[in-house]
Amino acid sequence: MAQQTNQPGNEAEKTVRDYQMVQEQLRAASLQLDQLQVQKAELSRAKDEVTGSSGKVYITVGGVIVETSKEKALADIKDKSELAEVRITSLGKQLNDLKAKEKQLGEKITQMYKQSQGA
């Protein structure tokens, strides 16, 4: 019979751990999203600079700066921007799922707390 009284406590502890884990995942995903948005803004500025340039264009490849054509540089920026946008969209969906799970777990914790206070 002692196990039955411990079981609700174990469930509450597990729910709180799950809630904390979801919060940590939310923080990590938010940081990644912020970094990707900064990267996308930098790529946009790079595109503007390359588009407006009339001289030579250089890109960084593996830590080495090499001369390239304006068209190739713009194509590279476009590819990187598209990849960043796909990752931003994916992370946005992941964040929404995590927020929903956080809300659900928070409500469950609140409900468990209220039941323990009423008991």
C-alpha positions in Angstrom: 0.0 0.0 0.0 3.0 2.3 0.5 3.7 2.2 -3.2 0.2 3.6 -4.0 0.8 6.7 -1.9 4.2 7.2 -3.5 2.9 6.8 -7.0 1.1 10.2 -7.3 4.3 11.9 -5.9 6.4 10.1 -8.5 4.0 11.2 -11.3 4.2 14.8 -10.0 8.0 14.6 -10.0 8.0 13.2 -13.5 5.6 15.9 -14.7 7.7 18.6 -13.2 10.9 17.2 -14.8 9.1 17.0 -18.2 8.0 20.6 -17.7 11.5 21.7 -17.0 12.9 19.8 -19.9 10.4 21.4 -22.2 11.3 24.8 -20.9 15.0 24.1 -21.6 14.2 22.9 -25.1 12.2 26.1 -25.6 15.1 28.3 -24.5 17.5 26.4 -26.8 15.1 26.6 -29.8 14.5 30.3 -29.2 18.3 30.9 -29.2 18.7 29.0 -32.4 15.8 31.0 -33.9 17.4 34.3 -32.9 20.8 33.2 -34.4 19.1 32.2 -37.7 17.2 35.5 -37.9 20.5 37.4 -37.3 22.1 35.2 -40.0 19.3 36.0 -42.4 19.6 39.7 -41.8 23.4 39.5 -42.4 22.7 37.7 -45.6 20.3 40.3 -46.7 22.9 43.1 -46.0 25.5 41.0 -47.9 23.1 40.7 -50.9 22.6 44.5 -50.9 26.3 45.1 -50.8 27.1 42.6 -53.6 24.2 43.9 -55.7 25.4 47.5 -55.3 29.1 46.8 -55.8 30.9 47.6 -59.0 34.3 46.2 -58.2 35.6 42.8 -57.3 33.6 40.5 -55.1 35.2 38.2 -52.5 33.7 35.3 -50.5 35.0 33.3 -47.6 35.5 29.6 -48.3 36.8 27.5 -45.4 38.6 30.4 -43.7 40.1 31.6 -47.0 39.0 34.7 -48.9 38.7 34.1 -52.6 37.6 36.3 -55.5 34.4 35.3 -57.2 31.9 36.6 -59.7 29.1 38.8 -58.6 26.6 36.2 -59.9 28.2 33.4 -58.1 28.2 35.4 -54.8 24.6 36.3 -55.2 23.7 32.7 -55.9 25.6 31.6 -52.8 23.8 34.2 -50.7 20.4 33.1 -52.1 21.1 29.5 -51.3 22.1 30.3 -47.8 19.1 32.6 -47.3 16.7 29.9 -48.5 18.3 27.3 -46.1 18.1 29.8 -43.2 14.4 30.4 -44.1 13.6 26.7 -44.1 15.3 26.3 -40.8 13.5 29.3 -39.4 10.1 27.8 -40.5 11.0 24.5 -39.0 12.1 26.0 -35.7 8.9 28.1 -35.6 6.8 24.9 -35.8 9.0 23.2 -33.2 8.6 26.3 -30.9 4.8 26.2 -31.3 4.7 22.5 -30.4 6.9 23.0 -27.4 4.8 26.0 -26.2 1.7 23.8 -26.4 3.4 21.0 -24.5 4.6 23.5 -21.9 1.1 24.8 -21.4 -0.4 21.3 -21.2 2.2 20.3 -18.6 1.8 23.5 -16.6 -2.0 22.9 -16.5 -1.4 19.3 -15.3 1.0 20.5 -12.6 -1.5 23.1 -11.4 -4.3 20.5 -11.4 -2.1 18.1 -9.4 -1.2 20.8 -6.9 -4.9 21.7 -6.4 -5.8 18.1 -5.9 -3.0 17.7 -3.3 -4.2 20.8 -1.5 -7.8 19.5 -1.4 -6.8 16.0 -0.2 
